[in-house]
């Protein structure tokens, strides 16, 4: 089988034709599931031109559903995109309670038992604030559950979830998920519990472990 990087293809968002991601089909594992696509959203997370375009697209989606935003909590190295999104939200269409008239952009720390936390100097950006949680990809929602639990523990209110790619548009029947890409953009995309994976059942080995930082080959 060809190398993962050689199988990468460009996929254009059906929601915004100016935004693209790269993806390769195969058998991959995350910390929570097995998936048949490795989705690489690096270009949106590190390229300024694509980050700005993505932020504009997200702002347009949020405008019809979210009225308040004080802080963007960024997961999986999405700080650059979070900064551009904050600039878009600062343009005046969204109300905020911050004394500095600017949207805060923060990243939680993850401790040794994989719990998210905020240090004392960052807590004021969370407590009593309306929060948008930003992540690169959301499949099972487990990482987002941990993030929301953390935010609510520190007294924040989750106004919306934003993901570059997501498999669902509502989380827990409560949190609206705004995404640039969905399973409709990746033909045949599927996610499986590790104990019920058809690739494993057929003896097809896992090619790589994947997360928000990229992939690590296993074969």
N, C-alpha and C positions, 0 to 999 in steps of 0.2 A: 504494500500500500504506500502511496506517495506520502511524503512528509506533510504534517499538518499545515505548515506555512505555505506549501505548494498547492494545497487544496482550498485555500482561502478564496472566497468569492465575495463580491460587493453586493449588498442588499440595500435597496432604496426604500425609505419609509413610505408607506401608502398614505400616511397622514401628512407628510411634508416631503415633497420630492427633492428638496434641497439637502436632505440629511441622509447620510449613508453609514452603514457599519460593515464590518467584515465578519464572515463566519465560515466554519468548515464543518462538514458532517462527519460523524464517527461515533465512537463510544467513549464517553467522558464521565468523570465523577466529580461532584462537588462535595462539600462537607455534609450535605443533607440528601442528595439524590444522584441518580445517574441520568444523563441527558444525551441526546443524539446530535447535538450541535455544540461546538465551541464558539461562543459569541465574543468577538473582540471589539470592544467599544473604545479602545485606546484613542483613536483619532478624535473623538468628541471630547475626551478627557484632557488631551494635551495640546491640541491644535487650536489656537485662538480663533481663527476664522470659523471653524466648525463649532466650537464651543459657543460663540456669540450667536450663530444661527440657531443652535439647539435651544439656547436660553430664550431667544425671541419666540420660538415655537411653543415652548413650555409656558411662557407668560401669557400667550394668546389662549391656551387651554385653561389656565388657572383663572383668567379674567372673568369667566362666566360662572365660576363656582366658589372661589375663595375671595373674601373681602379683606381679611386681615392677615398680615405676616410680619412678625418681628424678627424672626431668626430662621436661618436655613441650617439644618444639621446634616452634614455631609458624611456619607459612608463610602468605603471602598475607593478612596483616592479621587473623590469627585469635587475636591475643593476648588479647582479652577473653574469648572462648570458652575459650581455654587456661587462663585464670585461674579460671574457674568449674569447669572440669574438674579442675584441681589441688585445689580446695576439696573436690570430691567424692571424689577419691582420698585426700585427707588424713584421711578419716573412719575409717580403720583397717583396711580390708579388703585393702589392698595393702602389701606389704613395701617398704622403702626403705633405702638405705645412707647417706643424708645425715645429717650430724651435727646438723642443725637440725630433724630430724623434720618436714620439709615438702618437698613436691614443688617443684622449681625450674621456672620458666617462662621460656624464652628465645626469642629470634628471631635467626636467622642474618643476617649481612650478605652482600650480593651484590656482588661486585667488578665491574670494568669488562668482564671477559670472561665474566660470568654464572656464575661459580663462587661457591658459598656458602662462608663462612668465619666463624670465631669469633675475637674479640679475646682477648688474654691474660687479661683479667679474667673472661671468661665460660668459658674452657676448663675450669676445675675443675667446672663444672656438667655437662660432657660426658664427660670422661675417666673411664673405668671405670664409667660409669653405665648403667642400663637406661633406654632412651629410648622415649617415644611420640612419633611425628611426626604433627602435626596440620596439615591443609590444608583449604581450602574446597571445591575440586572436583578430581577426578582423572580424566582421560580417557585420554591415552596413557601416563601414568606417568612422563614424561620429567623433570618437575620433581622428583618424588619420588625418582627415581634419583639426581639430583644431590644432593639433601638427604641421602640415605642414604650416598652416597659420602663426603660431607663429615663426617657424624657418625662413620662408621667410621674415617676418616682421623685424627680427633681422639681416637680410642680409646673411643668410645661403642658401646653395643650396642642395636640397634633391636629393641624388644620387640613393637611393633605400629604399624600405620599407621591413623590415623583421618581420615576425610574426610566432610564434610557430604554431598557427592554423589560417587559413584564408579561407574565402569563395570565394575569387577572386584572380586572378593573375595579374590584372592590375587595378590601382585605377585612376579613372577619365580619362582613356585613355592615361595617361601620366607617372604614376609612376609604375615601375615594382615591384611586390610583390613577395618576396621569402619566402616560408613557408615550415615547416617540416611536417605539417599535413594539409589536405584539406578535403572537404566534402566526397571525395572518401574513406577516412579512417573511416568515421562514417556513416554507412548505414542509409539512410533515413534522414540525418540531414536536418533541415529546419529552416529558420528564417522568422518571420512574422511581419508586422507593427502592433502595438498594436490595431489599429482600424480594422484590418482584420485578426484576429487570429482564426483559426478553433477550437482550444481548448476552447477559450472563448465563441465562438458561441454555443458550445455544453454544456456550463455550467461547464466545468472542471476547478477547481480553480488553480491559480498559486501556485506552491509549495514553491518557494523561489525566492528572488531577488539575482542576481548573478553579480559579477564584478571581476576585477583582483585580489581582495583580498580573494575571496571565495564566500560563499553563506550565506544568512540569511533566515531561514525558516519562512514561512507565515502560514502554516497549520501543 
